[in-house]
Amino acid sequence: MAGNDKLLGFVREVSALCASGRDEAATLASASELMRALVARDDWLPDAFAVPHPVYYQQHLLFGDPAERFSLVSFVWGPGQKTPVHDHTVWGVIGVLRGAELSQAYARAGAGYAPSGEAHRLEPGQVECVSPAIGDVHRVANAYDDRVSVSIHLYGGNIGRIRRHVFDPETGAAKDFVSGYSNAAVPNLWAAAG
């Protein structure tokens, strides 16, 4: 299956899933299976959506649902790059396509935030979920200091337009942010698609 066909098939399945009216738990379970299938093979992501920035990670929009029910992005992690402690405010499914990610959950601890449990490493083909209902505050990092990692993120909204928060772990102070996207154009899903 050509890359565009694989990506278009995924978008069609997620669109049908979002239209099904399932509750969040069922949506996450089904979306996780779809994501596992998408990241099982690294043969579909256009090269332009896997280019790292030398200073900070990139968030490339692959598809944005016109009704803003979901968005699909590639996160490109340069060597050693990481996020601040942050939330999403919507459900999300993250799958690693290449390289590896370290994900550390955070929870309220006094006035601030502290790591909750051990950080875990996501390897290619592995998937994890986030949401306000199951745990939404974390820090993510490229597991490698010497190479690029790429993960694919599916969110239950237009993540580039959603007002979210970064947190100071010491004080718990929240700062609003809207992430936007690193790319100015999205893949043409219909080019050579059947």
mmCIF file of the C-alpha atoms, coordinates in Angstrom:
data_MODEL
# 
_entry.id   MODEL 
# 
loop_
_atom_site.group_PDB 
_atom_site.id 
_atom_site.type_symbol 
_atom_site.label_atom_id 
_atom_site.label_alt_id 
_atom_site.label_comp_id 
_atom_site.label_asym_id 
_atom_site.label_entity_id 
_atom_site.label_seq_id 
_atom_site.pdbx_PDB_ins_code 
_atom_site.Cartn_x 
_atom_site.Cartn_y 
_atom_site.Cartn_z 
_atom_site.occupancy 
_atom_site.B_iso_or_equiv 
_atom_site.pdbx_formal_charge 
_atom_site.auth_seq_id 
_atom_site.auth_comp_id 
_atom_site.auth_asym_id 
_atom_site.auth_atom_id 
_atom_site.pdbx_PDB_model_num 
ATOM 1   C CA . MET A 1 1   ? 0.000   0.000  0.000  1.00 0.00 ? 1   MET A CA 1 
ATOM 2   C CA . ALA A 1 2   ? 1.414   3.391  -0.964 1.00 0.00 ? 2   ALA A CA 1 
ATOM 3   C CA . GLY A 1 3   ? 2.096   5.882  1.831  1.00 0.00 ? 3   GLY A CA 1 
ATOM 4   C CA . ASN A 1 4   ? -0.809  8.121  0.858  1.00 0.00 ? 4   ASN A CA 1 
ATOM 5   C CA . ASP A 1 5   ? -3.165  5.144  0.715  1.00 0.00 ? 5   ASP A CA 1 
ATOM 6   C CA . LYS A 1 6   ? -2.114  4.071  4.219  1.00 0.00 ? 6   LYS A CA 1 
ATOM 7   C CA . LEU A 1 7   ? -2.518  7.575  5.629  1.00 0.00 ? 7   LEU A CA 1 
ATOM 8   C CA . LEU A 1 8   ? -5.837  8.133  3.854  1.00 0.00 ? 8   LEU A CA 1 
ATOM 9   C CA . GLY A 1 9   ? -7.133  4.770  5.104  1.00 0.00 ? 9   GLY A CA 1 
ATOM 10  C CA . PHE A 1 10  ? -6.211  5.701  8.662  1.00 0.00 ? 10  PHE A CA 1 
ATOM 11  C CA . VAL A 1 11  ? -7.941  9.088  8.377  1.00 0.00 ? 11  VAL A CA 1 
ATOM 12  C CA . ARG A 1 12  ? -11.086 7.468  6.974  1.00 0.00 ? 12  ARG A CA 1 
ATOM 13  C CA . GLU A 1 13  ? -11.196 4.912  9.809  1.00 0.00 ? 13  GLU A CA 1 
ATOM 14  C CA . VAL A 1 14  ? -10.665 7.559  12.500 1.00 0.00 ? 14  VAL A CA 1 
ATOM 15  C CA . SER A 1 15  ? -13.328 9.755  10.907 1.00 0.00 ? 15  SER A CA 1 
ATOM 16  C CA . ALA A 1 16  ? -15.806 6.865  11.067 1.00 0.00 ? 16  ALA A CA 1 
ATOM 17  C CA . LEU A 1 17  ? -14.756 6.157  14.661 1.00 0.00 ? 17  LEU A CA 1 
ATOM 18  C CA . CYS A 1 18  ? -15.366 9.788  15.661 1.00 0.00 ? 18  CYS A CA 1 
ATOM 19  C CA . ALA A 1 19  ? -18.783 9.696  13.985 1.00 0.00 ? 19  ALA A CA 1 
ATOM 20  C CA . SER A 1 20  ? -19.778 6.495  15.819 1.00 0.00 ? 20  SER A CA 1 
ATOM 21  C CA . GLY A 1 21  ? -20.655 8.237  19.086 1.00 0.00 ? 21  GLY A CA 1 
ATOM 22  C CA . ARG A 1 22  ? -18.603 5.857  21.245 1.00 0.00 ? 22  ARG A CA 1 
ATOM 23  C CA . ASP A 1 23  ? -17.546 6.950  24.694 1.00 0.00 ? 23  ASP A CA 1 
ATOM 24  C CA . GLU A 1 24  ? -13.952 8.012  25.295 1.00 0.00 ? 24  GLU A CA 1 
ATOM 25  C CA . ALA A 1 25  ? -12.744 4.654  26.627 1.00 0.00 ? 25  ALA A CA 1 
ATOM 26  C CA . ALA A 1 26  ? -14.076 2.797  23.573 1.00 0.00 ? 26  ALA A CA 1 
ATOM 27  C CA . THR A 1 27  ? -12.708 5.477  21.253 1.00 0.00 ? 27  THR A CA 1 
ATOM 28  C CA . LEU A 1 28  ? -9.249  5.202  22.814 1.00 0.00 ? 28  LEU A CA 1 
ATOM 29  C CA . ALA A 1 29  ? -9.290  1.410  22.570 1.00 0.00 ? 29  ALA A CA 1 
ATOM 30  C CA . SER A 1 30  ? -10.256 1.453  18.881 1.00 0.00 ? 30  SER A CA 1 
ATOM 31  C CA . ALA A 1 31  ? -7.965  4.374  18.036 1.00 0.00 ? 31  ALA A CA 1 
ATOM 32  C CA . SER A 1 32  ? -5.069  2.569  19.731 1.00 0.00 ? 32  SER A CA 1 
ATOM 33  C CA . GLU A 1 33  ? -5.555  -0.453 17.479 1.00 0.00 ? 33  GLU A CA 1 
ATOM 34  C CA . LEU A 1 34  ? -5.674  1.786  14.406 1.00 0.00 ? 34  LEU A CA 1 
ATOM 35  C CA . MET A 1 35  ? -2.507  3.578  15.546 1.00 0.00 ? 35  MET A CA 1 
ATOM 36  C CA . ARG A 1 36  ? -0.675  0.293  16.170 1.00 0.00 ? 36  ARG A CA 1 
ATOM 37  C CA . ALA A 1 37  ? -1.432  -0.741 12.609 1.00 0.00 ? 37  ALA A CA 1 
ATOM 38  C CA . LEU A 1 38  ? -0.290  2.650  11.254 1.00 0.00 ? 38  LEU A CA 1 
ATOM 39  C CA . VAL A 1 39  ? 3.060   2.692  13.079 1.00 0.00 ? 39  VAL A CA 1 
ATOM 40  C CA . ALA A 1 40  ? 3.737   -1.029 12.584 1.00 0.00 ? 40  ALA A CA 1 
ATOM 41  C CA . ARG A 1 41  ? 5.667   -0.177 9.402  1.00 0.00 ? 41  ARG A CA 1 
ATOM 42  C CA . ASP A 1 42  ? 7.770   2.875  8.724  1.00 0.00 ? 42  ASP A CA 1 
ATOM 43  C CA . ASP A 1 43  ? 7.074   3.137  5.003  1.00 0.00 ? 43  ASP A CA 1 
ATOM 44  C CA . TRP A 1 44  ? 4.424   5.839  4.630  1.00 0.00 ? 44  TRP A CA 1 
ATOM 45  C CA . LEU A 1 45  ? 5.417   9.154  6.249  1.00 0.00 ? 45  LEU A CA 1 
ATOM 46  C CA . PRO A 1 46  ? 6.517   11.738 3.650  1.00 0.00 ? 46  PRO A CA 1 
ATOM 47  C CA . ASP A 1 47  ? 10.108  12.863 4.257  1.00 0.00 ? 47  ASP A CA 1 
ATOM 48  C CA . ALA A 1 48  ? 9.063   16.513 4.690  1.00 0.00 ? 48  ALA A CA 1 
ATOM 49  C CA . PHE A 1 49  ? 7.191   15.560 7.869  1.00 0.00 ? 49  PHE A CA 1 
ATOM 50  C CA . ALA A 1 50  ? 10.203  13.876 9.501  1.00 0.00 ? 50  ALA A CA 1 
ATOM 51  C CA . VAL A 1 51  ? 12.783  16.691 9.313  1.00 0.00 ? 51  VAL A CA 1 
ATOM 52  C CA . PRO A 1 52  ? 14.105  17.813 12.718 1.00 0.00 ? 52  PRO A CA 1 
ATOM 53  C CA . HIS A 1 53  ? 14.796  21.367 13.830 1.00 0.00 ? 53  HIS A CA 1 
ATOM 54  C CA . PRO A 1 54  ? 18.218  21.877 15.452 1.00 0.00 ? 54  PRO A CA 1 
ATOM 55  C CA . VAL A 1 55  ? 16.785  23.564 18.575 1.00 0.00 ? 55  VAL A CA 1 
ATOM 56  C CA . TYR A 1 56  ? 13.249  22.336 19.283 1.00 0.00 ? 56  TYR A CA 1 
ATOM 57  C CA . TYR A 1 57  ? 10.889  19.531 18.349 1.00 0.00 ? 57  TYR A CA 1 
ATOM 58  C CA . GLN A 1 58  ? 8.557   19.917 15.373 1.00 0.00 ? 58  GLN A CA 1 
ATOM 59  C CA . GLN A 1 59  ? 4.803   19.264 15.291 1.00 0.00 ? 59  GLN A CA 1 
ATOM 60  C CA . HIS A 1 60  ? 3.701   18.701 11.681 1.00 0.00 ? 60  HIS A CA 1 
ATOM 61  C CA . LEU A 1 61  ? -0.002  18.547 10.865 1.00 0.00 ? 61  LEU A CA 1 
ATOM 62  C CA . LEU A 1 62  ? -0.754  15.498 8.711  1.00 0.00 ? 62  LEU A CA 1 
ATOM 63  C CA . PHE A 1 63  ? -4.538  15.876 8.750  1.00 0.00 ? 63  PHE A CA 1 
ATOM 64  C CA . GLY A 1 64  ? -7.025  18.144 10.459 1.00 0.00 ? 64  GLY A CA 1 
ATOM 65  C CA . ASP A 1 65  ? -10.645 17.068 10.509 1.00 0.00 ? 65  ASP A CA 1 
ATOM 66  C CA . PRO A 1 66  ? -12.804 19.926 9.109  1.00 0.00 ? 66  PRO A CA 1 
ATOM 67  C CA . ALA A 1 67  ? -15.159 19.588 12.098 1.00 0.00 ? 67  ALA A CA 1 
ATOM 68  C CA . GLU A 1 68  ? -12.144 19.592 14.460 1.00 0.00 ? 68  GLU A CA 1 
ATOM 69  C CA . ARG A 1 69  ? -13.131 16.221 15.927 1.00 0.00 ? 69  ARG A CA 1 
ATOM 70  C CA . PHE A 1 70  ? -9.521  15.020 15.554 1.00 0.00 ? 70  PHE A CA 1 
ATOM 71  C CA . SER A 1 71  ? -6.083  15.920 14.252 1.00 0.00 ? 71  SER A CA 1 
ATOM 72  C CA . LEU A 1 72  ? -3.132  13.786 13.244 1.00 0.00 ? 72  LEU A CA 1 
ATOM 73  C CA . VAL A 1 73  ? 0.422   15.066 13.617 1.00 0.00 ? 73  VAL A CA 1 
ATOM 74  C CA . SER A 1 74  ? 3.978   13.835 13.340 1.00 0.00 ? 74  SER A CA 1 
ATOM 75  C CA . PHE A 1 75  ? 6.295   14.858 16.150 1.00 0.00 ? 75  PHE A CA 1 
ATOM 76  C CA . VAL A 1 76  ? 9.909   15.045 15.087 1.00 0.00 ? 76  VAL A CA 1 
ATOM 77  C CA . TRP A 1 77  ? 12.387  14.931 17.939 1.00 0.00 ? 77  TRP A CA 1 
ATOM 78  C CA . GLY A 1 78  ? 15.963  16.044 17.324 1.00 0.00 ? 78  GLY A CA 1 
ATOM 79  C CA . PRO A 1 79  ? 18.667  14.465 19.482 1.00 0.00 ? 79  PRO A CA 1 
ATOM 80  C CA . GLY A 1 80  ? 17.978  15.099 23.179 1.00 0.00 ? 80  GLY A CA 1 
ATOM 81  C CA . GLN A 1 81  ? 14.913  17.287 22.591 1.00 0.00 ? 81  GLN A CA 1 
ATOM 82  C CA . LYS A 1 82  ? 12.040  17.229 25.100 1.00 0.00 ? 82  LYS A CA 1 
ATOM 83  C CA . THR A 1 83  ? 8.810   18.962 26.005 1.00 0.00 ? 83  THR A CA 1 
ATOM 84  C CA . PRO A 1 84  ? 8.099   20.890 29.163 1.00 0.00 ? 84  PRO A CA 1 
ATOM 85  C CA . VAL A 1 85  ? 5.597   19.354 31.589 1.00 0.00 ? 85  VAL A CA 1 
ATOM 86  C CA . HIS A 1 86  ? 2.279   19.924 29.821 1.00 0.00 ? 86  HIS A CA 1 
ATOM 87  C CA . ASP A 1 87  ? -1.323  18.814 29.360 1.00 0.00 ? 87  ASP A CA 1 
ATOM 88  C CA . HIS A 1 88  ? -3.548  18.218 26.312 1.00 0.00 ? 88  HIS A CA 1 
ATOM 89  C CA . THR A 1 89  ? -7.127  18.785 27.576 1.00 0.00 ? 89  THR A CA 1 
ATOM 90  C CA . VAL A 1 90  ? -8.372  16.199 25.021 1.00 0.00 ? 90  VAL A CA 1 
ATOM 91  C CA . TRP A 1 91  ? -7.795  12.492 24.475 1.00 0.00 ? 91  TRP A CA 1 
ATOM 92  C CA . GLY A 1 92  ? -4.743  11.434 22.533 1.00 0.00 ? 92  GLY A CA 1 
ATOM 93  C CA . VAL A 1 93  ? -3.088  8.324  21.122 1.00 0.00 ? 93  VAL A CA 1 
ATOM 94  C CA . ILE A 1 94  ? 0.665   8.364  20.549 1.00 0.00 ? 94  ILE A CA 1 
ATOM 95  C CA . GLY A 1 95  ? 2.527   5.806  18.453 1.00 0.00 ? 95  GLY A CA 1 
ATOM 96  C CA . VAL A 1 96  ? 6.275   5.680  17.867 1.00 0.00 ? 96  VAL A CA 1 
ATOM 97  C CA . LEU A 1 97  ? 7.277   5.322  14.218 1.00 0.00 ? 97  LEU A CA 1 
ATOM 98  C CA . ARG A 1 98  ? 11.086  5.506  14.474 1.00 0.00 ? 98  ARG A CA 1 
ATOM 99  C CA . GLY A 1 99  ? 13.630  5.986  17.217 1.00 0.00 ? 99  GLY A CA 1 
ATOM 100 C CA . ALA A 1 100 ? 12.170  5.953  20.733 1.00 0.00 ? 100 ALA A CA 1 
ATOM 101 C CA . GLU A 1 101 ? 10.434  8.255  23.222 1.00 0.00 ? 101 GLU A CA 1 
ATOM 102 C CA . LEU A 1 102 ? 10.634  8.543  26.978 1.00 0.00 ? 102 LEU A CA 1 
ATOM 103 C CA . SER A 1 103 ? 7.310   9.438  28.570 1.00 0.00 ? 103 SER A CA 1 
ATOM 104 C CA . GLN A 1 104 ? 7.054   10.572 32.180 1.00 0.00 ? 104 GLN A CA 1 
ATOM 105 C CA . ALA A 1 105 ? 3.646   11.123 33.757 1.00 0.00 ? 105 ALA A CA 1 
ATOM 106 C CA . TYR A 1 106 ? 3.290   13.913 36.328 1.00 0.00 ? 106 TYR A CA 1 
ATOM 107 C CA . ALA A 1 107 ? 0.746   14.396 39.102 1.00 0.00 ? 107 ALA A CA 1 
ATOM 108 C CA . ARG A 1 108 ? -0.039  17.125 41.610 1.00 0.00 ? 108 ARG A CA 1 
ATOM 109 C CA . ALA A 1 109 ? 2.310   17.046 44.599 1.00 0.00 ? 109 ALA A CA 1 
ATOM 110 C CA . GLY A 1 110 ? 1.681   19.802 47.097 1.00 0.00 ? 110 GLY A CA 1 
ATOM 111 C CA . ALA A 1 111 ? 1.721   23.059 45.188 1.00 0.00 ? 111 ALA A CA 1 
ATOM 112 C CA . GLY A 1 112 ? 3.678   21.633 42.247 1.00 0.00 ? 112 GLY A CA 1 
ATOM 113 C CA . TYR A 1 113 ? 3.903   18.571 40.023 1.00 0.00 ? 113 TYR A CA 1 
ATOM 114 C CA . ALA A 1 114 ? 6.086   15.522 40.568 1.00 0.00 ? 114 ALA A CA 1 
ATOM 115 C CA . PRO A 1 115 ? 6.860   12.468 38.446 1.00 0.00 ? 115 PRO A CA 1 
ATOM 116 C CA . SER A 1 116 ? 4.167   9.830  38.865 1.00 0.00 ? 116 SER A CA 1 
ATOM 117 C CA . GLY A 1 117 ? 5.625   6.366  38.594 1.00 0.00 ? 117 GLY A CA 1 
ATOM 118 C CA . GLU A 1 118 ? 8.573   5.423  36.448 1.00 0.00 ? 118 GLU A CA 1 
ATOM 119 C CA . ALA A 1 119 ? 9.240   6.963  33.040 1.00 0.00 ? 119 ALA A CA 1 
ATOM 120 C CA . HIS A 1 120 ? 8.602   4.456  30.305 1.00 0.00 ? 120 HIS A CA 1 
ATOM 121 C CA . ARG A 1 121 ? 10.204  4.014  26.937 1.00 0.00 ? 121 ARG A CA 1 
ATOM 122 C CA . LEU A 1 122 ? 8.120   3.668  23.791 1.00 0.00 ? 122 LEU A CA 1 
ATOM 123 C CA . GLU A 1 123 ? 9.784   1.815  20.936 1.00 0.00 ? 123 GLU A CA 1 
ATOM 124 C CA . PRO A 1 124 ? 8.665   1.704  17.277 1.00 0.00 ? 124 PRO A CA 1 
ATOM 125 C CA . GLY A 1 125 ? 5.192   0.204  16.981 1.00 0.00 ? 125 GLY A CA 1 
ATOM 126 C CA . GLN A 1 126 ? 4.275   0.881  20.609 1.00 0.00 ? 126 GLN A CA 1 
ATOM 127 C CA . VAL A 1 127 ? 1.316   3.076  21.571 1.00 0.00 ? 127 VAL A CA 1 
ATOM 128 C CA . GLU A 1 128 ? 0.149   4.967  24.655 1.00 0.00 ? 128 GLU A CA 1 
ATOM 129 C CA . CYS A 1 129 ? -2.903  7.079  25.467 1.00 0.00 ? 129 CYS A CA 1 
ATOM 130 C CA . VAL A 1 130 ? -3.511  10.333 27.322 1.00 0.00 ? 130 VAL A CA 1 
ATOM 131 C CA . SER A 1 131 ? -6.662  12.149 28.366 1.00 0.00 ? 131 SER A CA 1 
ATOM 132 C CA . PRO A 1 132 ? -7.922  14.184 31.302 1.00 0.00 ? 132 PRO A CA 1 
ATOM 133 C CA . ALA A 1 133 ? -9.811  11.055 32.420 1.00 0.00 ? 133 ALA A CA 1 
ATOM 134 C CA . ILE A 1 134 ? -6.781  8.701  32.527 1.00 0.00 ? 134 ILE A CA 1 
ATOM 135 C CA . GLY A 1 135 ? -3.814  11.046 32.950 1.00 0.00 ? 135 GLY A CA 1 
ATOM 136 C CA . ASP A 1 136 ? -3.084  14.075 30.870 1.00 0.00 ? 136 ASP A CA 1 
ATOM 137 C CA . VAL A 1 137 ? 0.024   15.726 32.334 1.00 0.00 ? 137 VAL A CA 1 
ATOM 138 C CA . HIS A 1 138 ? 3.407   14.483 31.186 1.00 0.00 ? 138 HIS A CA 1 
ATOM 139 C CA . ARG A 1 139 ? 6.844   15.291 29.781 1.00 0.00 ? 139 ARG A CA 1 
ATOM 140 C CA . VAL A 1 140 ? 8.115   13.563 26.653 1.00 0.00 ? 140 VAL A CA 1 
ATOM 141 C CA . ALA A 1 141 ? 11.679  13.333 25.380 1.00 0.00 ? 141 ALA A CA 1 
ATOM 142 C CA . ASN A 1 142 ? 13.618  11.787 22.551 1.00 0.00 ? 142 ASN A CA 1 
ATOM 143 C CA . ALA A 1 143 ? 15.214  8.703  24.092 1.00 0.00 ? 143 ALA A CA 1 
ATOM 144 C CA . TYR A 1 144 ? 18.333  9.325  22.009 1.00 0.00 ? 144 TYR A CA 1 
ATOM 145 C CA . ASP A 1 145 ? 20.991  12.010 22.282 1.00 0.00 ? 145 ASP A CA 1 
ATOM 146 C CA . ASP A 1 146 ? 22.489  11.144 18.914 1.00 0.00 ? 146 ASP A CA 1 
ATOM 147 C CA . ARG A 1 147 ? 19.608  10.599 16.488 1.00 0.00 ? 147 ARG A CA 1 
ATOM 148 C CA . VAL A 1 148 ? 16.122  11.665 15.445 1.00 0.00 ? 148 VAL A CA 1 
ATOM 149 C CA . SER A 1 149 ? 12.931  10.024 16.684 1.00 0.00 ? 149 SER A CA 1 
ATOM 150 C CA . VAL A 1 150 ? 9.475   10.381 15.117 1.00 0.00 ? 150 VAL A CA 1 
ATOM 151 C CA . SER A 1 151 ? 6.118   9.702  16.736 1.00 0.00 ? 151 SER A CA 1 
ATOM 152 C CA . ILE A 1 152 ? 2.595   9.992  15.354 1.00 0.00 ? 152 ILE A CA 1 
ATOM 153 C CA . HIS A 1 153 ? -0.053  11.635 17.546 1.00 0.00 ? 153 HIS A CA 1 
ATOM 154 C CA . LEU A 1 154 ? -3.821  11.457 17.128 1.00 0.00 ? 154 LEU A CA 1 
ATOM 155 C CA . TYR A 1 155 ? -5.809  13.926 19.222 1.00 0.00 ? 155 TYR A CA 1 
ATOM 156 C CA . GLY A 1 156 ? -9.538  14.318 19.905 1.00 0.00 ? 156 GLY A CA 1 
ATOM 157 C CA . GLY A 1 157 ? -9.564  17.903 18.626 1.00 0.00 ? 157 GLY A CA 1 
ATOM 158 C CA . ASN A 1 158 ? -7.441  20.294 16.593 1.00 0.00 ? 158 ASN A CA 1 
ATOM 159 C CA . ILE A 1 159 ? -4.410  20.179 18.887 1.00 0.00 ? 159 ILE A CA 1 
ATOM 160 C CA . GLY A 1 160 ? -2.722  23.092 17.105 1.00 0.00 ? 160 GLY A CA 1 
ATOM 161 C CA . ARG A 1 161 ? -5.631  25.399 18.081 1.00 0.00 ? 161 ARG A CA 1 
ATOM 162 C CA . ILE A 1 162 ? -6.466  24.122 21.559 1.00 0.00 ? 162 ILE A CA 1 
ATOM 163 C CA . ARG A 1 163 ? -5.493  26.258 24.551 1.00 0.00 ? 163 ARG A CA 1 
ATOM 164 C CA . ARG A 1 164 ? -3.384  24.034 26.791 1.00 0.00 ? 164 ARG A CA 1 
ATOM 165 C CA . HIS A 1 165 ? -0.945  24.485 29.665 1.00 0.00 ? 165 HIS A CA 1 
ATOM 166 C CA . VAL A 1 166 ? 2.700   24.049 30.535 1.00 0.00 ? 166 VAL A CA 1 
ATOM 167 C CA . PHE A 1 167 ? 3.427   23.635 34.229 1.00 0.00 ? 167 PHE A CA 1 
ATOM 168 C CA . ASP A 1 168 ? 6.288   24.663 36.458 1.00 0.00 ? 168 ASP A CA 1 
ATOM 169 C CA . PRO A 1 169 ? 6.955   21.441 38.379 1.00 0.00 ? 169 PRO A CA 1 
ATOM 170 C CA . GLU A 1 170 ? 8.235   23.347 41.430 1.00 0.00 ? 170 GLU A CA 1 
ATOM 171 C CA . THR A 1 171 ? 5.383   25.813 41.878 1.00 0.00 ? 171 THR A CA 1 
ATOM 172 C CA . GLY A 1 172 ? 2.578   24.265 39.834 1.00 0.00 ? 172 GLY A CA 1 
ATOM 173 C CA . ALA A 1 173 ? 2.174   27.576 38.002 1.00 0.00 ? 173 ALA A CA 1 
ATOM 174 C CA . ALA A 1 174 ? 0.348   27.055 34.716 1.00 0.00 ? 174 ALA A CA 1 
ATOM 175 C CA . LYS A 1 175 ? 1.075   29.033 31.573 1.00 0.00 ? 175 LYS A CA 1 
ATOM 176 C CA . ASP A 1 176 ? -1.430  28.913 28.706 1.00 0.00 ? 176 ASP A CA 1 
ATOM 177 C CA . PHE A 1 177 ? -0.167  28.067 25.240 1.00 0.00 ? 177 PHE A CA 1 
ATOM 178 C CA . VAL A 1 178 ? -1.463  27.119 21.810 1.00 0.00 ? 178 VAL A CA 1 
ATOM 179 C CA . SER A 1 179 ? 1.065   24.949 19.987 1.00 0.00 ? 179 SER A CA 1 
ATOM 180 C CA . GLY A 1 180 ? 0.215   25.627 16.365 1.00 0.00 ? 180 GLY A CA 1 
ATOM 181 C CA . TYR A 1 181 ? 1.976   23.577 13.695 1.00 0.00 ? 181 TYR A CA 1 
ATOM 182 C CA . SER A 1 182 ? 5.467   23.660 12.219 1.00 0.00 ? 182 SER A CA 1 
ATOM 183 C CA . ASN A 1 183 ? 4.405   23.078 8.610  1.00 0.00 ? 183 ASN A CA 1 
ATOM 184 C CA . ALA A 1 184 ? 2.620   25.428 6.227  1.00 0.00 ? 184 ALA A CA 1 
ATOM 185 C CA . ALA A 1 185 ? 1.243   22.654 3.966  1.00 0.00 ? 185 ALA A CA 1 
ATOM 186 C CA . VAL A 1 186 ? -0.261  19.231 4.669  1.00 0.00 ? 186 VAL A CA 1 
ATOM 187 C CA . PRO A 1 187 ? 0.173   16.006 2.688  1.00 0.00 ? 187 PRO A CA 1 
ATOM 188 C CA . ASN A 1 188 ? -2.144  15.513 -0.271 1.00 0.00 ? 188 ASN A CA 1 
ATOM 189 C CA . LEU A 1 189 ? -3.871  12.340 0.884  1.00 0.00 ? 189 LEU A CA 1 
ATOM 190 C CA . TRP A 1 190 ? -5.588  11.864 -2.443 1.00 0.00 ? 190 TRP A CA 1 
ATOM 191 C CA . ALA A 1 191 ? -2.494  11.879 -4.646 1.00 0.00 ? 191 ALA A CA 1 
ATOM 192 C CA . ALA A 1 192 ? -2.270  8.395  -6.179 1.00 0.00 ? 192 ALA A CA 1 
ATOM 193 C CA . ALA A 1 193 ? -4.790  7.080  -3.650 1.00 0.00 ? 193 ALA A CA 1 
ATOM 194 C CA . GLY A 1 194 ? -7.175  4.400  -4.780 1.00 0.00 ? 194 GLY A CA 1 
# 
